[in-house]
């Protein structure tokens, strides 16, 4: 079974179990924390993926880092994954859990790259458009700045992208000139 499929299945199982135990929101917060900590600490990710590191040492590290900060269900889940020798997929499982949580709750993440910082009005307009077009209940905006865009923005939602940047328009115009269309 591929790592992504396994991570997705583990995440689905944890979602089902957390729903049964009425701790869905809390476990989601734990998974956000787990993903963030692993993402910010490449050494931790390397330890979790290293087959030479003993399982009890991995479990001990995770317990030291998260033991008192997460739900007991999350602690049990992490111990189980490590005991099964699957600690390498903890990061992917945490991300898959959050993605599945967002899908269940109708939450969409929109990544906006612009040349200048967005105003509050820009954010509100983007949220309204994405909610309407994606039939979302909530929109999370991740902003990135890229002065090479000159102006405008690039909006990514899932696998869809809308490029309204000046740089893109200039490149398109440049290609048309080169082909003699204009």
N, CA, C and O of each residue as an XYZ file, in Angstrom:
728
protein
N       0.862     -1.172      0.000
C       0.000      0.000      0.000
C       0.911      1.238      0.000
O       1.880      1.305      0.757
N       0.590      2.208     -0.851
C       1.416      3.409     -0.914
C       1.280      4.225      0.375
O       0.296      4.116      1.105
N       2.303      5.044      0.624
C       2.322      5.862      1.844
C       1.097      6.778      1.922
O       0.491      6.910      2.985
N       0.728      7.415      0.791
C      -0.415      8.327      0.803
C      -1.722      7.606      1.084
O      -2.562      8.114      1.826
N      -1.903      6.430      0.502
C      -3.122      5.665      0.755
C      -3.191      5.244      2.210
O      -4.246      5.321      2.838
N      -2.060      4.798      2.744
C      -2.028      4.384      4.151
C      -2.328      5.573      5.057
O      -3.111      5.456      5.999
N      -1.708      6.712      4.775
C      -1.938      7.910      5.590
C      -3.404      8.319      5.535
O      -3.986      8.692      6.554
N      -3.994      8.251      4.361
C      -5.405      8.614      4.204
C      -6.311      7.648      4.975
O      -7.284      8.072      5.598
N      -5.994      6.365      4.932
C      -6.802      5.370      5.648
C      -6.654      5.530      7.161
O      -7.638      5.436      7.895
N      -5.434      5.769      7.625
C      -5.223      5.998      9.052
C      -5.997      7.243      9.493
O      -6.632      7.249     10.548
N      -5.938      8.288      8.679
C      -6.642      9.532      9.010
C      -8.150      9.289      9.079
O      -8.818      9.772      9.993
N      -8.681      8.544      8.118
C     -10.119      8.236      8.093
C     -10.522      7.453      9.335
O     -11.565      7.719      9.933
N      -9.702      6.498      9.716
C      -9.994      5.716     10.923
C      -9.994      6.591     12.163
O     -10.850      6.446     13.035
N      -9.031      7.499     12.238
C      -8.953      8.403     13.386
C     -10.139      9.364     13.397
O     -10.646      9.706     14.466
N     -10.581      9.798     12.233
C     -11.776     10.650     12.150
C     -12.992      9.892     12.687
O     -13.751     10.414     13.503
N     -13.160      8.677     12.225
C     -14.301      7.872     12.679
C     -14.270      7.679     14.194
O     -15.286      7.839     14.870
N     -13.106      7.338     14.714
C     -12.973      7.105     16.149
C     -13.184      8.382     16.955
O     -13.834      8.361     18.001
N     -12.631      9.498     16.465
C     -12.806     10.764     17.186
C     -14.257     11.221     17.155
O     -14.730     11.837     18.111
N     -14.967     10.929     16.076
C     -16.407     11.231     16.023
C     -17.174     10.397     17.040
O     -18.053     10.908     17.734
N     -16.839      9.109     17.128
C     -17.501      8.226     18.089
C     -17.282      8.708     19.523
O     -18.160      8.571     20.375
N     -16.103      9.273     19.780
C     -15.766      9.704     21.130
C     -16.024     11.195     21.359
O     -15.588     11.764     22.360
N     -16.735     11.814     20.422
C     -17.069     13.239     20.520
C     -15.854     14.128     20.769
O     -15.902     15.061     21.570
N     -14.770     13.821     20.070
C     -13.560     14.629     20.225
C     -12.981     15.026     18.866
O     -11.774     15.225     18.724
N     -13.859     15.137     17.875
C     -13.449     15.436     16.500
C     -12.678     16.758     16.425
O     -11.593     16.809     15.845
N     -13.222     17.805     16.996
C     -12.580     19.126     16.944
C     -11.235     19.110     17.670
O     -10.248     19.651     17.172
N     -11.204     18.490     18.843
C      -9.984     18.455     19.637
C      -8.884     17.666     18.927
O      -7.727     18.084     18.909
N      -9.250     16.529     18.347
C      -8.266     15.714     17.625
C      -7.795     16.455     16.373
O      -6.628     16.353     15.996
N      -8.689     17.195     15.733
C      -8.257     18.012     14.581
C      -7.202     19.004     15.027
O      -6.190     19.180     14.348
N      -7.426     19.658     16.163
C      -6.426     20.598     16.680
C      -5.108     19.894     16.983
O      -4.034     20.450     16.755
N      -5.194     18.668     17.500
C      -3.986     17.880     17.761
C      -3.244     17.574     16.460
O      -2.016     17.641     16.411
N      -3.986     17.242     15.421
C      -3.360     16.910     14.135
C      -2.717     18.153     13.501
O      -1.673     18.056     12.855
N      -3.343     19.307     13.690
C      -2.743     20.561     13.206
C      -1.419     20.789     13.936
O      -0.414     21.141     13.319
N      -1.428     20.585     15.249
C      -0.213     20.750     16.054
C       0.855     19.749     15.627
O       2.011     20.127     15.438
N       0.491     18.492     15.473
C       1.435     17.456     15.062
C       2.070     17.791     13.714
O       3.289     17.713     13.558
N       1.242     18.162     12.751
C       1.756     18.503     11.416
C       2.686     19.708     11.479
O       3.733     19.720     10.833
N       2.308     20.716     12.254
C       3.134     21.929     12.362
C       4.485     21.624     13.008
O       5.522     22.087     12.531
N       4.472     20.853     14.084
C       5.717     20.535     14.793
C       6.652     19.714     13.903
O       7.849     19.994     13.841
N       6.124     18.722     13.226
C       6.954     17.908     12.335
C       7.465     18.752     11.172
O       8.626     18.633     10.781
N       6.600     19.605     10.615
C       6.995     20.463      9.500
C       8.106     21.430      9.902
O       9.018     21.693      9.118
N       8.031     21.954     11.113
C       9.021     22.933     11.579
C      10.298     22.287     12.096
O      11.284     22.983     12.339
N      10.297     20.975     12.265
C      11.464     20.263     12.814
C      11.868     19.101     11.918
O      11.455     17.964     12.150
N      12.671     19.378     10.897
C      13.079     18.307      9.979
C      13.820     17.161     10.685
O      13.803     16.022     10.219
N      14.471     17.482     11.818
C      15.163     16.427     12.566
C      14.159     15.406     13.097
O      14.404     14.201     13.056
N      13.030     15.901     13.594
C      11.982     15.005     14.101
C      11.450     14.136     12.969
O      11.265     12.931     13.138
N      11.207     14.743     11.826
C      10.715     13.965     10.684
C      11.731     12.897     10.284
O      11.357     11.771      9.956
N      13.018     13.253     10.313
C      14.064     12.290      9.967
C      14.086     11.124     10.956
O      14.251      9.972     10.556
N      13.920     11.422     12.240
C      13.889     10.362     13.261
C      12.699      9.438     13.024
O      12.834      8.215     13.075
N      11.529     10.030     12.763
C      10.325      9.224     12.561
C      10.430      8.339     11.321
O       9.862      7.247     11.288
N      11.147      8.800     10.312
C      11.275      8.032      9.070
C      12.449      7.058      9.078
O      12.556      6.207      8.195
N      13.322      7.179     10.064
C      14.521      6.360     10.105
C      14.208      4.974     10.684
O      13.824      4.861     11.848
N      14.371      3.929      9.881
C      14.051      2.583     10.374
C      15.047      2.066     11.414
O      14.770      1.080     12.097
N      16.190      2.714     11.539
C      17.212      2.277     12.492
C      16.875      2.717     13.919
O      17.253      2.057     14.887
N      16.156      3.846     14.037
C      15.786      4.342     15.369
C      14.756      3.389     15.972
O      13.725      3.119     15.357
N      15.035      2.874     17.185
C      14.104      1.928     17.816
C      12.710      2.531     18.030
O      12.566      3.724     18.298
N      11.695      1.676     17.905
C      10.308      2.119     18.032
C      10.032      2.735     19.403
O       9.314      3.730     19.501
N      10.595      2.151     20.455
C      10.350      2.701     21.790
C      10.955      4.089     21.955
O      10.418      4.918     22.689
N      12.075      4.346     21.273
C      12.684      5.678     21.320
C      11.789      6.692     20.592
O      11.609      7.815     21.065
N      11.232      6.295     19.449
C      10.316      7.165     18.711
C       9.083      7.475     19.548
O       8.650      8.625     19.631
N       8.523      6.443     20.167
C       7.336      6.621     21.008
C       7.652      7.545     22.182
O       6.833      8.382     22.559
N       8.826      7.389     22.747
C       9.239      8.237     23.867
C       9.389      9.687     23.470
O       8.983     10.582     24.211
N       9.965      9.926     22.313
C      10.129     11.297     21.812
C       8.765     11.939     21.595
O       8.536     13.076     22.010
N       7.864     11.215     20.948
C       6.515     11.749     20.702
C       5.776     12.005     22.014
O       5.077     13.009     22.151
N       5.931     11.105     22.968
C       5.282     11.285     24.263
C       5.836     12.513     24.983
O       5.081     13.274     25.587
N       7.159     12.707     24.920
C       7.775     13.884     25.546
C       7.283     15.175     24.903
O       7.045     16.171     25.587
N       7.134     15.148     23.578
C       6.719     16.351     22.848
C       5.229     16.653     22.996
O       4.834     17.809     23.144
N       4.408     15.605     22.954
C       2.967     15.820     22.857
C       2.142     15.280     24.028
O       0.980     15.658     24.181
N       2.707     14.421     24.841
C       1.974     13.706     25.883
C       0.905     14.490     26.603
O      -0.254     14.075     26.627
N       1.271     15.623     27.195
C       0.296     16.387     27.986
C      -0.422     17.460     27.169
O      -1.304     18.143     27.688
N      -0.054     17.612     25.902
C      -0.616     18.691     25.077
C      -1.755     18.242     24.171
O      -2.445     19.070     23.577
N      -1.952     16.930     24.066
C      -2.960     16.410     23.139
C      -3.953     15.504     23.858
O      -3.731     15.085     24.994
N      -5.037     15.216     23.178
C      -6.082     14.320     23.696
C      -5.504     12.909     23.899
O      -4.561     12.510     23.216
N      -6.080     12.178     24.833
C      -5.608     10.809     25.077
C      -5.784      9.948     23.821
O      -4.962      9.071     23.557
N      -6.838     10.189     23.052
C      -7.045      9.445     21.811
C      -5.886      9.677     20.846
O      -5.426      8.744     20.189
N      -5.419     10.906     20.761
C      -4.299     11.228     19.880
C      -3.032     10.535     20.357
O      -2.267     10.015     19.544
N      -2.802     10.521     21.660
C      -1.627      9.854     22.215
C      -1.665      8.355     21.908
O      -0.665      7.770     21.491
N      -2.830      7.746     22.122
C      -2.990      6.314     21.832
C      -2.758      6.049     20.351
O      -2.092      5.082     19.982
N      -3.307      6.905     19.513
C      -3.154      6.770     18.064
C      -1.670      6.822     17.670
O      -1.197      5.977     16.910
N      -0.938      7.823     18.192
C       0.479      7.945     17.844
C       1.267      6.718     18.305
O       2.129      6.225     17.577
N       0.976      6.225     19.505
C       1.658      5.027     20.017
C       1.365      3.819     19.133
O       2.259      3.021     18.854
N       0.116      3.684     18.694
C      -0.277      2.572     17.825
C       0.453      2.636     16.481
O       0.973      1.629     16.000
N       0.487      3.813     15.887
C       1.154      3.975     14.591
C       2.641      3.636     14.716
O       3.199      2.958     13.853
N       3.273      4.100     15.778
C       4.688      3.807     15.991
C       4.882      2.303     16.223
O       5.787      1.700     15.646
N       4.041      1.700     17.061
C       4.149      0.266     17.353
C       3.992     -0.588     16.100
O       4.590     -1.659     15.994
N       3.181     -0.110     15.145
C       2.981     -0.836     13.882
C       4.137     -0.593     12.900
O       4.141     -1.130     11.792
N       5.116      0.223     13.318
C       6.254      0.511     12.448
C       5.924      1.492     11.337
O       6.600      1.516     10.309
N       4.876      2.313     11.535
C       4.434      3.241     10.492
C       4.675      4.699     10.865
O       3.990      5.579     10.344
N       5.624      4.979     11.747
C       5.857      6.351     12.194
C       6.240      7.275     11.042
O       6.080      8.491     11.144
N       6.736      6.717      9.966
C       7.119      7.530      8.805
C       5.922      8.255      8.185
O       6.093      9.262      7.498
N       4.713      7.744      8.429
C       3.541      8.377      7.809
C       2.775      9.288      8.773
O       1.702      9.781      8.423
N       3.301      9.518      9.972
C       2.593     10.378     10.925
C       2.316     11.769     10.366
O       1.209     12.288     10.513
N       3.313     12.375      9.725
C       3.161     13.713      9.158
C       2.083     13.714      8.079
O       1.196     14.567      8.076
N       2.168     12.749      7.163
C       1.173     12.662      6.083
C      -0.217     12.357      6.624
O      -1.214     12.850      6.097
N      -0.285     11.544      7.679
C      -1.573     11.227      8.287
C      -2.194     12.470      8.919
O      -3.395     12.705      8.789
N      -1.372     13.259      9.601
C      -1.877     14.493     10.219
C      -2.417     15.436      9.143
O      -3.488     16.020      9.305
N      -1.669     15.581      8.042
C      -2.138     16.447      6.954
C      -3.408     15.888      6.312
O      -4.319     16.644      5.975
N      -3.468     14.570      6.145
C      -4.654     13.945      5.549
C      -5.867     14.119      6.464
O      -6.980     14.337      5.985
N      -5.655     14.024      7.782
C      -6.747     14.220      8.731
C      -7.315     15.621      8.576
O      -8.530     15.794      8.483
N      -6.437     16.625      8.546
C      -6.885     18.022      8.431
C      -7.603     18.232      7.092
O      -8.628     18.912      7.041
N      -7.074     17.658      6.021
C      -7.716     17.798      4.705
C      -9.108     17.165      4.705
O     -10.053     17.743      4.168
N      -9.235     15.981      5.306
C     -10.532     15.316      5.368
C     -11.482     16.073      6.289
O     -12.675     16.174      6.004
N     -10.965     16.599      7.377
C     -11.771     17.430      8.288
C     -12.331     18.625      7.505
O     -13.525     18.918      7.568
N     -11.451     19.305      6.773
C     -11.878     20.481      6.001
C     -12.944     20.112      4.974
O     -13.901     20.860      4.777
N     -12.785     18.973      4.325
C     -13.780     18.539      3.336
C     -15.130     18.279      4.008
O     -16.175     18.655      3.478
N     -15.101     17.641      5.168
C     -16.342     17.345      5.898
C     -17.029     18.638      6.327
O     -18.253     18.748      6.254
N     -16.250     19.605      6.768
C     -16.788     20.859      7.303
C     -17.037     21.917      6.222
O     -17.547     22.994      6.528
N     -16.686     21.628      4.965
C     -16.894     22.593      3.887
C     -15.920     23.752      3.943
O     -16.256     24.873      3.564
N     -14.706     23.480      4.418
C     -13.669     24.509      4.531
C     -12.717     24.380      3.349
O     -12.218     23.294      3.053
N     -12.476     25.494      2.682
C     -11.602     25.534      1.520
C     -10.439     26.479      1.824
O     -10.626     27.533      2.432
N      -9.239     26.090      1.394
C      -8.078     26.956      1.553
C      -7.776     27.610      0.211
O      -7.632     26.936     -0.809
N      -7.682     28.928      0.235
C      -7.346     29.686     -0.965
C      -5.968     30.305     -0.758
O      -5.734     31.015      0.220
N      -5.073     30.029     -1.681
C      -3.732     30.601     -1.617
C      -3.685     31.785     -2.580
O      -3.894     31.636     -3.784
N      -3.407     32.961     -2.025
C      -3.375     34.176     -2.827
C      -1.950     34.723     -2.841
O      -1.387     35.055     -1.798
N      -1.385     34.807     -4.031
C      -0.060     35.394     -4.193
C      -0.254     36.734     -4.881
O      -0.867     36.816     -5.946
N       0.275     37.786     -4.261
C       0.106     39.123     -4.828
C       1.408     39.910     -4.694
O       2.307     39.533     -3.943
N       1.486     41.011     -5.440
C       2.668     41.856     -5.411
C       2.703     42.706     -4.146
O       3.777     43.049     -3.649
N       1.541     43.040     -3.635
C       1.437     43.858     -2.421
C       0.490     43.160     -1.447
O      -0.287     42.288     -1.834
N       0.567     43.556     -0.184
C      -0.295     42.959      0.830
C      -1.767     43.256      0.520
O      -2.115     44.360      0.099
N      -2.610     42.265      0.734
C      -4.042     42.431      0.495
C      -4.663     43.339      1.551
O      -4.261     43.341      2.714
N      -5.644     44.102      1.115
C      -6.404     44.915      2.064
C      -7.526     44.051      2.639
O      -7.802     42.964      2.131
N      -8.157     44.529      3.676
C      -9.285     43.805      4.268
C     -10.405     43.638      3.241
O     -11.053     42.593      3.181
N     -10.625     44.678      2.434
C     -11.664     44.610      1.400
C     -11.320     43.544      0.352
O     -12.199     42.811     -0.102
N     -10.029     43.461     -0.033
C      -9.594     42.421     -0.980
C      -9.870     41.032     -0.425
O     -10.397     40.166     -1.124
N      -9.508     40.830      0.837
C      -9.717     39.531      1.476
C     -11.202     39.162      1.492
O     -11.576     38.039      1.154
N     -12.033     40.110      1.883
C     -13.477     39.854      1.946
C     -14.024     39.488      0.570
O     -14.843     38.576      0.445
N     -13.575     40.194     -0.454
C     -14.048     39.915     -1.810
C     -13.595     38.529     -2.278
O     -14.368     37.789     -2.886
N     -12.341     38.187     -1.990
C     -11.831     36.864     -2.375
C     -12.598     35.770     -1.650
O     -12.977     34.767     -2.255
N     -12.826     35.961     -0.353
C     -13.581     34.976      0.432
C     -14.979     34.797     -0.150
O     -15.444     33.668     -0.302
N     -15.651     35.897     -0.476
C     -17.008     35.823     -1.027
C     -17.024     35.082     -2.359
O     -17.897     34.248     -2.597
N     -16.070     35.381     -3.219
C     -16.010     34.733     -4.537
C     -15.730     33.238     -4.393
O     -16.389     32.412     -5.024
N     -14.746     32.897     -3.557
C     -14.394     31.483     -3.379
C     -15.549     30.721     -2.740
O     -15.839     29.594     -3.143
N     -16.209     31.310     -1.757
C     -17.375     30.652     -1.143
C     -18.432     30.347     -2.198
O     -18.978     29.245     -2.250
N     -18.709     31.338     -3.032
C     -19.743     31.181     -4.046
C     -19.334     30.153     -5.103
O     -20.109     29.253     -5.426
N     -18.129     30.283     -5.635
C     -17.689     29.417     -6.730
C     -17.399     27.981     -6.291
O     -17.609     27.041     -7.057
N     -16.919     27.814     -5.059
C     -16.542     26.488     -4.577
C     -17.612     25.888     -3.660
O     -17.447     24.782     -3.143
N     -18.711     26.629     -3.462
C     -19.795     26.188     -2.582
C     -19.251     25.812     -1.199
O     -19.590     24.770     -0.639
N     -18.389     26.701     -0.664
C     -17.734     26.463      0.622
C     -18.465     27.181      1.746
O     -19.076     28.230      1.540
N     -18.391     26.601      2.931
C     -18.969     27.242      4.108
C     -17.990     28.219      4.736
O     -18.383     29.223      5.330
N     -16.696     27.905      4.594
C     -15.659     28.748      5.172
C     -14.447     28.736      4.254
O     -14.149     27.722      3.621
N     -13.743     29.871      4.182
C     -12.558     29.982      3.351
C     -11.389     30.449      4.214
O     -11.462     31.470      4.898
N     -10.318     29.677      4.161
C      -9.082     30.069      4.832
C      -8.158     30.649      3.772
O      -7.947     30.029      2.729
N      -7.607     31.826      4.025
C      -6.727     32.460      3.048
C      -5.285     32.369      3.516
O      -4.951     32.746      4.639
N      -4.435     31.859      2.628
C      -2.991     31.865      2.850
C      -2.422     32.888      1.877
O      -2.565     32.757      0.662
N      -1.782     33.898      2.425
C      -1.248     34.969      1.588
C       0.249     34.810      1.385
O       0.984     34.452      2.305
N       0.685     35.084      0.164
C       2.105     35.105     -0.171
C       2.370     36.380     -0.956
O       1.533     36.822     -1.743
N       3.532     36.964     -0.739
C       3.931     38.151     -1.493
C       4.991     37.762     -2.515
O       5.901     36.985     -2.226
N       4.853     38.322     -3.724
C       5.827     38.089     -4.785
C       5.867     39.353     -5.636
O       4.988     39.578     -6.468
N       6.888     40.172     -5.426
C       6.970     41.449     -6.136
C       7.197     41.278     -7.639
O       7.055     42.244     -8.388
N       7.546     40.072     -8.097
C       7.729     39.817     -9.528
C       6.409     39.825    -10.291
O       6.398     39.884    -11.521
N       5.296     39.767     -9.560
C       3.987     39.804    -10.213
C       3.653     41.208    -10.710
O       2.746     41.371    -11.527
N       4.354     42.197    -10.243
C       4.190     43.613    -10.560
C       2.893     44.159     -9.968
O       2.915     45.184     -9.286
N       1.795     43.513    -10.208
C       0.488     43.902     -9.697
C      -0.476     42.761     -9.912
O      -0.135     41.773    -10.562
N      -1.663     42.881     -9.382
C      -2.650     41.823     -9.522
C      -2.388     40.700     -8.538
O      -1.766     40.908     -7.496
N      -2.874     39.484     -8.876
C      -2.730     38.360     -7.957
C      -2.891     37.035     -8.692
O      -3.374     36.980     -9.823
N      -2.476     35.976     -8.020
C      -2.713     34.608     -8.476
C      -3.475     33.922     -7.352
O      -3.043     33.933     -6.200
N      -4.610     33.325     -7.695
C      -5.452     32.646     -6.715
C      -5.449     31.156     -7.015
O      -5.770     30.737     -8.127
N      -5.079     30.344     -6.002
C      -5.102     28.886     -6.137
C      -6.060     28.325     -5.101
O      -5.971     28.632     -3.912
N      -6.971     27.500     -5.576
C      -7.891     26.782     -4.694
C      -7.880     25.333     -5.162
O      -8.364     25.010     -6.247
N      -7.318     24.468     -4.324
C      -7.192     23.065     -4.717
C      -6.302     22.957     -5.938
O      -5.171     23.443     -5.932
N      -6.804     22.326     -6.980
C      -6.018     22.174     -8.202
C      -6.384     23.210     -9.269
O      -5.965     23.094    -10.421
N      -7.163     24.215     -8.883
C      -7.555     25.279     -9.807
C      -6.725     26.530     -9.542
O      -6.386     26.838     -8.400
N      -6.404     27.248    -10.624
C      -5.623     28.473    -10.488
C      -6.183     29.556    -11.406
O      -6.515     29.305    -12.564
N      -6.278     30.760    -10.859
C      -6.714     31.930    -11.620
C      -5.588     32.953    -11.532
O      -5.238     33.413    -10.445
N      -5.028     33.303    -12.682
C      -3.891     34.227    -12.724
C      -4.343     35.579    -13.260
O      -4.604     35.730    -14.454
N      -4.433     36.558    -12.367
C      -4.805     37.922    -12.749
C      -3.652     38.875    -12.456
O      -3.854     40.024    -12.066
N      -2.429     38.364    -12.655
C      -1.255     39.200    -12.376
C      -0.854     39.970    -13.630
O      -1.083     39.526    -14.755
N      -0.259     41.118    -13.410
C       0.228     41.941    -14.520
C       1.371     41.230    -15.226
O       1.467     41.281    -16.452
N       2.243     40.564    -14.463
C       3.365     39.838    -15.055
C       2.873     38.787    -16.042
O       3.452     38.629    -17.117
N       1.821     38.075    -15.690
C       1.262     37.059    -16.580
C       0.701     37.697    -17.849
O       0.895     37.190    -18.954
N       0.006     38.813    -17.669
C      -0.543     39.528    -18.830
C       0.559     40.020    -19.761
O       0.435     39.939    -20.983
N       1.633     40.529    -19.174
C       2.762     40.996    -19.991
C       3.427     39.831    -20.723
O       3.796     39.967    -21.890
N       3.582     38.700    -20.060
C       4.172     37.529    -20.715
C       3.304     37.049    -21.866
O       3.812     36.672    -22.922
N       2.004     37.065    -21.659
C       1.075     36.656    -22.721
C       1.184     37.604    -23.919
O       1.217     37.167    -25.069
N       1.238     38.894    -23.632
C       1.370     39.896    -24.678
C       2.694     39.722    -25.423
O       2.742     39.832    -26.649
N       3.758     39.453    -24.685
C       5.084     39.241    -25.267
C       5.062     38.057    -26.232
O       5.640     38.132    -27.317
N       4.402     36.967    -25.848
C       4.303     35.787    -26.712
C       3.508     36.101    -27.973
O       3.850     35.652    -29.067
N       2.437     36.883    -27.803
C       1.624     37.246    -28.961
C       2.416     38.110    -29.938
O       2.304     37.938    -31.151
N       3.216     39.036    -29.415
C       4.075     39.856    -30.276
C       5.079     38.981    -31.013
O       5.312     39.160    -32.209
N       5.674     38.031    -30.289
C       6.683     37.149    -30.876
C       6.080     36.287    -31.980
O       6.771     35.935    -32.936
N       4.806     35.945    -31.860
C       4.144     35.127    -32.874
C       3.510     35.973    -33.974
O       2.960     35.444    -34.939
N       3.594     37.278    -33.816
C       3.034     38.181    -34.812
C       1.526     38.271    -34.793
O       0.926     38.678    -35.788
N       0.895     37.906    -33.695
C      -0.563     37.939    -33.597
C      -1.062     39.355    -33.432
O      -2.080     39.725    -34.017
N      -0.354     40.166    -32.633
C      -0.815     41.525    -32.338
C      -0.417     42.466    -33.431
O      -0.718     43.657    -33.360
